[in-house]
Amino acid sequence: MSRILDQRILLLVISFLTSLQSTKVLSEWKKCGDRECETAMSRVQATTDYLGPDCRYLNFKTGEEIMVYSKLSRKNEDLWTGSKGKDFGYFPKDAVKVEEVFIEEEVEVLTKETDFLCLHGDKYAFE
């Protein structure tokens, strides 16, 4: 009985640590095409395969096209945010090349806590 309880406690701790990782703020600032970050800034093409470390990241294969909606700034400028089909997430800017720029003048805005939650389908995932 105590062994089962120990396993449940271990699973609870692992779940809690995973939750902390998936809500970690990656930067306090981001650059967007508008104040709401709803306008696509550019279209990029993947130059390498990429598999992100958790559900906040966008996975892709070489040659796939991605629409960029924001770029983290100040603390963590190497991550951009974009979509590929229904998938949305962060990816390293070094894994893509810019194909077409839609917005020349970027607006810097504060990030929100919801910017760093995992989005599965139409719902936020709270682990």
DANOR-V904565 format. One record per residue. RES is the residue in one letter. NEAR is the number of other ideal C-beta (glycine too) atoms within 12 Angstrom. Layout:
((RES,NEAR) (RES,NEAR))
This chain:
((M,7) (S,8) (R,9) (I,10) (L,11) (D,12) (Q,13) (R,14) (I,14) (L,14) (L,14) (L,15) (V,14) (I,15) (S,16) (F,16) (L,16) (T,21) (S,20) (L,16) (Q,21) (S,29) (T,24) (K,22) (V,23) (L,35) (S,27) (E,18) (W,25) (K,36) (K,33) (C,33) (G,28) (D,20) (R,15) (E,13) (C,31) (E,17) (T,21) (A,25) (M,32) (S,30) (R,24) (V,35) (Q,23) (A,30) (T,22) (T,19) (D,17) (Y,30) (L,17) (G,23) (P,20) (D,24) (C,27) (R,32) (Y,28) (L,38) (N,25) (F,31) (K,19) (T,15) (G,18) (E,27) (E,25) (I,39) (M,34) (V,41) (Y,35) (S,43) (K,36) (L,35) (S,25) (R,18) (K,15) (N,25) (E,20) (D,18) (L,36) (W,41) (T,41) (G,40) (S,26) (K,27) (G,14) (K,12) (D,26) (F,33) (G,36) (Y,41) (F,39) (P,30) (K,29) (D,16) (A,29) (V,33) (K,21) (V,23) (E,18) (E,17) (V,17) (F,20) (I,24) (E,12) (E,13) (E,27) (V,22) (E,22) (V,25) (L,20) (T,29) (K,18) (E,15) (T,15) (D,31) (F,31) (L,27) (C,29) (L,24) (H,17) (G,11) (D,8) (K,9) (Y,19) (A,19) (F,18) (E,20))
